[in-house]
Amino acid sequence: MHPRRVSRPPACDPPRPTNAIRKTISVAIGASCVENAVSHELGSLLAGQLARAAAIFNVDEVVVLDDGPKHAGSDVNRAAALLAKILQYQETPQYLRKALIPMHELYRYCGMLAPLDAPHHLRATEWFEYREGVVTNQESGQSVCDIGLDVPALVGTIVPHNTRVTLFVGKTRHTVVEGGREYIKASVVNPLDVKRTTGRYWGYNVRVARSIEELFNKGPFGGYDLTIGTSERGEVTECCSLTLTDYQHALIVIGGPSGLEYLLQNDPCREQHASPATLFDRYLNVCPNQGSRTIRTEEAVLLCLMYLKPALARHR
């Protein structure tokens, strides 16, 4: 995976984040849904659908749950790696992919996937005060970034080469000339600040969790104060009457084809929990009286996010 975005002291002053949008929504998905696909092509298409769902519902973080059997000393399984890589590929703006994402056989079918067309996937003809970029080189204590325009951006601090960064470039285009070259003056910001200052969705981060402990405790927000598990064996509550406690960082967990029981069955802490329900603040059935014996994971993600959207929005 390409390096994570970084937040460093700005070289110029971007807008200060407001208190309007500080809350985040994370969704964890069991990677066994991809393992259940009969081919690499279908697994890739499934991953693309999950990426679309995350973008449509303004998800801030997607956690790939490596919910299969664990083997000592092994890395994540192939299904988790495929899902994580395609989620990240889809979230990366097209003009950054060549620099950030090396060719790999896991990306074989990415050309078939529907693009996210997310707000941070800016076109060369569009101008917005923030833009995603990649550091291409350093010059005289400054960093040059490709931001998908005809003119590169110049950041007044040193950022490691080939790092993806979120840049504040100003409300209007303004260029400067340094060393005989034209640049757009910019500063590095936290990508969450874009949402906080403008209300504009700015993509999701991806991480892999190999255990329940990693799921809850290894996230970028220092923990989650609202956790929701989903299952056909969960609590049945009408969508319009569902109430949730106030939160800063909410985590919604959706299992693979065998549900969250499969995750617990393969986890080192399984002896501490009698059922998945004990892991969460709320354990919900988002589609009671379903007409099919099974709900596929890609369907469950859409159902869950649509079902929870009104209750989550009351606190946003």
Secondary structure as GFF3:
##gff-version 3
##sequence-region A 1 316
A	DSSP	beta_strand	24	30	.	.	.	ID=ss1
A	DSSP	alpha_helix	32	35	.	.	.	ID=ss2
A	DSSP	alpha_helix	40	56	.	.	.	ID=ss3
A	DSSP	beta_strand	61	65	.	.	.	ID=ss4
A	DSSP	alpha_helix	78	91	.	.	.	ID=ss5
A	DSSP	alpha_helix	94	100	.	.	.	ID=ss6
A	DSSP	three_ten_helix	105	107	.	.	.	ID=ss7
A	DSSP	three_ten_helix	110	112	.	.	.	ID=ss8
A	DSSP	beta_strand	130	139	.	.	.	ID=ss9
A	DSSP	beta_strand	142	146	.	.	.	ID=ss10
A	DSSP	beta_strand	153	155	.	.	.	ID=ss11
A	DSSP	beta_strand	164	168	.	.	.	ID=ss12
A	DSSP	beta_strand	175	178	.	.	.	ID=ss13
A	DSSP	beta_strand	181	189	.	.	.	ID=ss14
A	DSSP	alpha_helix	191	198	.	.	.	ID=ss15
A	DSSP	beta_strand	205	209	.	.	.	ID=ss16
A	DSSP	alpha_helix	212	217	.	.	.	ID=ss17
A	DSSP	beta_strand	226	236	.	.	.	ID=ss18
A	DSSP	three_ten_helix	239	241	.	.	.	ID=ss19
A	DSSP	beta_strand	249	254	.	.	.	ID=ss20
A	DSSP	alpha_helix	260	265	.	.	.	ID=ss21
A	DSSP	three_ten_helix	270	272	.	.	.	ID=ss22
A	DSSP	three_ten_helix	276	279	.	.	.	ID=ss23
A	DSSP	beta_strand	282	285	.	.	.	ID=ss24
A	DSSP	alpha_helix	297	313	.	.	.	ID=ss25
###
